[in-house]
Each structure stands twice: as C-alpha cells, then as structure tokens.
C-alpha cells in the first residue's frame, strides 16, 4: 500500500518565463501513475509525458512477473531447471535488490513471490493460519538461492517453485529511469509519481521546490509535516487499509519473507533518498524490521531519512530529520 503522501504544488498554467506545468495521469502497472513536467508549451509538455508513459511500459515488459513473456517471468518459469539470459539492466536491478536483502537481513527479499498466499486481507479470513502452515509458506523463499552469473548475464533460481517479484523495488526503479530519460531529453523540471514512489528534479515555474506533505494515517485530514524535495525522492509504505486483526493484534498485508508472519507494530513508513528505487526497497524492509531496528539501520546509512508511524499513531524519525523544521 503506497499512500500517506500529498503532493503540494502550484497548478498554474502560465508563469514566469512562460514555463508551464503539464500533468498526465494513467493507470499503469495496476496502479495510479502520474507524471508532471515543466515545459515551454503543450507540444513539449506532452512529448515529455508520452515519453514517460512509454518508459513505464518498456520496463514493465521486462520485469513484470504477471506478464508471462517478460524476462523475469522466464526466470521464474525456469526455476530449478536452467539459468536464463537477461538484459544487463534486469541483471543489475536484481543484483542491487539482493544487496538490499543482505542489508536488511532478508526483511526485503524479491523471492517473496515464492510464498504461499495463505493470508487474505479482503475480509474473508476468520481464523489465523497455524504455525505449521505459516512456516511451510516460506519454504521456497530465500534471496541466497538467486544465482547470478555476471559473465553470462544470467539469473538462475536454485529451487523449483521459486519466483521473483520486483513489486517492492520495480516501481521505484521505473521512477528513477523516467527522471533520467526526461533529463536526457531536455526536461529541466518534473515530478514522477509511480503509485506513491515519487522522484523529482528541478523546480516549479515559480522557482519553488516540489513539495510533499506526510500524513498520519490515523488522522488523514491533517498533514503533520511538509517536505521540499530537492533533486530527491520519497516513498511511503502503509498498512492502514489492508490488515487483519486476531486476538486484538493487528497484522499488516506486508509479510515478513523470513517467517511468513505479517509485519506488526507499524502502519506507515516514509523513506527519503536520492533514488526512488532505494527508498522503495528500504521502506518495505523497515516495515518488516520494526521501529527500533528500522531506525537503527537508517541512521547508519548516509543520505537516507525515515519517518515511521507506529500502530499507536506515534511518529518516529531518523536522526537526520528535524521534524519540527517541517511542521
């Protein structure tokens, strides 16, 4: 669940230096996608937004595990059978994902797609799965069993039944790729929002930075902090709409891939970084790690900031964020 962020920017269509804001919204990757660019006229503006949408579709057709013809789907189909040759960008993305898995002690793991779907968050669950069923559900999960061959540029899943799912990093990767592409094409300023994975560059036509407001999910009508984004990214993961409760304990839809149990104790994590890809993956990992361990990890990472809202509504921030400065 990507939410709890409100975009705050001017919607003026004629401003200083004749620069204008152009926006395009579309449902892509099964989620809302929005591209906002600053351009001199509508021809340039829509050229940039069309480029962005084409880039989403290009990458989706490489890394989606829902489309059977993608390279990641081919890797999944050959689990336990044979390595699959992939494009260098797919290989590099999986390699970086494995590094984040190691960094988060497996709390983030792209082989989470191997899990049995024993948890349902649509209101249909009436009893909690047994410990035996939960343990069995993650038998095929384990980033250590993703075998990379840099020389041959192949990916091999060691065990049959293993699957990769890049949903926890792919949207952030797409946001980063769009930013780079549009900058290369001459777009001086913009904001890309891939279902809550937000990356920015440049400034708005009035000279102000792009700005986001962070919302406490337990009080959605109030923005508790407003952050300017200076050539930077933010991603929020939340469980405040998709969860189940058993014996008075709240279980989120974000599952710990190491144990099979849903994450508990947190309802929202916002991560600030230079790359949306990193913010995306870390937000998931922090959600699973919990408040104390998650903040300890972030405090050791240069250039990364984090805001966590726990299930009591208490706000926790990393050392490099002075929340009072932005309230």
TIMAR-255941 format. One record per residue (C-alpha): x negated, y, z negated. Coordinates in steps of 0.25 Angstrom, whole numbers, plus 5000, padded with zeros to 4 digits. Layout:
<keros>
     x     y     z
     X     Y     Z
...
</keros>
This chain:
<keros>
     x     y     z
  5000  5000  5000
  4994  5013  5005
  5000  5025  4999
  5000  5036  4988
  4993  5046  4997
  5000  5058  5002
  4993  5065  5014
  4993  5080  5012
  4990  5089  5024
  4996  5101  5032
  5005  5097  5043
  5003  5110  5051
  5002  5108  5066
  4995  5122  5069
  4984  5127  5060
  4971  5133  5061
  4962  5131  5073
  4975  5125  5080
  4972  5111  5073
  4984  5103  5071
  4988  5091  5063
  4993  5079  5071
  4999  5066  5064
  5003  5053  5069
  5010  5042  5061
  5012  5028  5065
  5014  5014  5058
  5001  5007  5061
  4995  4994  5054
  5009  4992  5048
  5007  5005  5040
  5009  5020  5042
  4997  5027  5049
  4995  5042  5050
  4985  5050  5058
  4983  5065  5056
  4973  5073  5065
  4970  5087  5067
  4969  5091  5081
  4970  5103  5090
  4982  5099  5098
  4992  5088  5099
  4985  5081  5110
  4972  5080  5102
  4980  5076  5089
  4988  5065  5096
  4975  5060  5103
  4969  5058  5089
  4981  5052  5082
  4983  5042  5094
  4968  5038  5093
  4970  5035  5078
  4982  5026  5081
  4975  5019  5092
  4963  5016  5082
  4973  5010  5072
  4978  5000  5082
  4964  4997  5087
  4959  4993  5073
  4972  4986  5069
  4970  4977  5081
  4956  4974  5076
  4959  4972  5061
  4973  4969  5058
  4976  4955  5052
  4991  4956  5057
  4987  4956  5072
  4983  4942  5076
  4974  4947  5087
  4965  4956  5079
  4950  4953  5075
  4954  4952  5060
  4965  4942  5064
  4956  4934  5072
  4946  4933  5060
  4958  4928  5051
  4962  4918  5061
  4948  4912  5061
  4947  4911  5046
  4939  4899  5042
  4937  4896  5057
  4927  4905  5064
  4921  4919  5064
  4928  4930  5072
  4920  4941  5080
  4926  4954  5077
  4923  4969  5081
  4912  4976  5074
  4922  4985  5067
  4930  4974  5062
  4918  4967  5057
  4913  4979  5050
  4926  4982  5043
  4927  4968  5038
  4913  4969  5033
  4916  4982  5026
  4929  4976  5020
  4920  4965  5014
  4911  4975  5008
  4923  4982  5001
  4927  4968  4996
  4914  4966  4990
  4914  4980  4984
  4928  4977  4977
  4924  4963  4973
  4935  4958  4982
  4946  4967  4978
  4947  4971  4992
  4946  4959  5002
  4950  4959  5016
  4952  4944  5015
  4964  4947  5006
  4973  4944  5019
  4970  4929  5015
  4979  4930  5003
  4991  4922  5002
  5003  4932  5001
  5009  4928  4988
  5012  4942  4983
  5024  4949  4989
  5027  4964  4986
  5041  4965  4993
  5049  4962  4980
  5050  4947  4983
  5041  4942  4972
  5047  4937  4960
  5036  4929  4953
  5021  4931  4953
  5013  4920  4961
  5006  4910  4952
  4991  4912  4949
  4988  4899  4957
  4995  4905  4970
  4988  4919  4968
  4975  4912  4967
  4977  4904  4979
  4982  4916  4987
  4968  4922  4988
  4960  4909  4991
  4957  4914  5005
  4953  4928  5001
  4938  4932  5000
  4930  4942  5007
  4918  4934  5005
  4923  4924  5015
  4923  4934  5026
  4911  4931  5034
  4905  4942  5043
  4895  4939  5054
  4889  4953  5058
  4880  4947  5069
  4892  4941  5076
  4902  4951  5071
  4912  4940  5066
  4921  4938  5054
  4924  4925  5048
  4934  4921  5037
  4928  4909  5030
  4940  4903  5025
  4953  4899  5033
  4965  4907  5029
  4956  4919  5026
  4961  4932  5032
  4956  4947  5033
  4966  4958  5031
  4960  4972  5033
  4972  4980  5028
  4964  4985  5016
  4953  4991  5024
  4958  4992  5038
  4967  5004  5037
  4956  5012  5031
  4947  5007  5042
  4957  5012  5052
  4958  5026  5045
  4943  5027  5046
  4942  5023  5060
  4953  5033  5064
  4945  5044  5057
  4932  5041  5065
  4939  5039  5078
  4946  5052  5077
  4934  5060  5073
  4926  5054  5085
  4937  5059  5094
  4936  5073  5088
  4947  5073  5078
  4942  5083  5067
  4952  5080  5056
  4962  5070  5053
  4968  5060  5043
  4972  5046  5045
  4981  5038  5036
  4982  5023  5038
  4993  5019  5028
  4986  5027  5017
  4972  5025  5022
  4968  5040  5024
  4956  5045  5030
  4953  5060  5034
  4943  5069  5041
  4942  5084  5044
  4952  5094  5038
  4967  5098  5041
  4969  5110  5050
  4970  5120  5038
  4956  5116  5034
  4960  5107  5022
  4956  5093  5020
  4966  5082  5022
  4973  5079  5008
  4979  5067  5002
  4988  5066  4989
  4987  5054  4980
  5000  5049  4974
  5002  5041  4961
  5011  5030  4966
  5019  5031  4952
  5022  5045  4955
  5023  5046  4971
  5029  5060  4971
  5016  5066  4965
  5002  5068  4971
  4993  5067  4960
  4980  5070  4968
  4977  5077  4981
  4964  5074  4988
  4958  5081  5000
  4951  5071  5010
  4938  5076  5015
  4934  5066  5026
  4939  5055  5017
  4949  5044  5015
  4959  5039  5005
  4967  5026  5003
  4977  5022  4993
  4982  5008  4990
  4994  5007  4981
  5003  4996  4975
  5015  5005  4970
  5025  5000  4980
  5021  4985  4983
  5019  4977  4970
  5026  4967  4961
  5027  4966  4946
  5027  4953  4938
  5027  4953  4923
  5026  4968  4922
  5013  4968  4930
  5013  4976  4944
  5005  4968  4955
  5002  4977  4968
  5002  4972  4982
  4987  4973  4983
  4982  4959  4980
  4968  4956  4973
  4962  4947  4984
  4953  4941  4974
  4964  4936  4965
  4977  4936  4973
  4984  4945  4962
  4989  4959  4965
  4982  4971  4960
  4987  4977  4947
  4985  4990  4940
  4984  5000  4951
  4995  5006  4960
  4987  5015  4969
  4972  5017  4973
  4967  5028  4982
  4953  5028  4987
  4945  5039  4993
  4933  5037  5002
  4927  5041  5015
  4932  5029  5023
  4947  5024  5022
  4942  5010  5024
  4934  5010  5011
  4946  5017  5004
  4956  5007  5009
  4948  4995  5005
  4943  5001  4991
  4958  5005  4988
  4962  4990  4989
  4950  4985  4981
  4952  4995  4970
  4967  4992  4969
  4963  4977  4966
  4951  4981  4957
  4960  4989  4948
  4958  5003  4942
  4945  5001  4933
  4937  4992  4943
  4942  5000  4955
  4938  5014  4950
  4924  5008  4945
  4922  5003  4960
  4926  5017  4966
  4917  5024  4956
  4905  5017  4961
  4908  5020  4976
  4903  5033  4982
  4913  5042  4989
  4925  5033  4984
  4936  5039  4976
  4948  5032  4970
  4962  5035  4963
  4969  5024  4956
  4983  5024  4951
  4986  5012  4941
  4999  5006  4939
  5002  5015  4927
  5000  5027  4936
  4987  5031  4930
  4977  5038  4940
  4963  5033  4940
  4952  5040  4949
  4937  5037  4952
  4926  5045  4947
  4924  5054  4959
  4939  5059  4960
  4943  5070  4951
  4958  5069  4951
  4961  5082  4945
  4954  5089  4956
  4964  5084  4966
  4977  5085  4957
</keros>
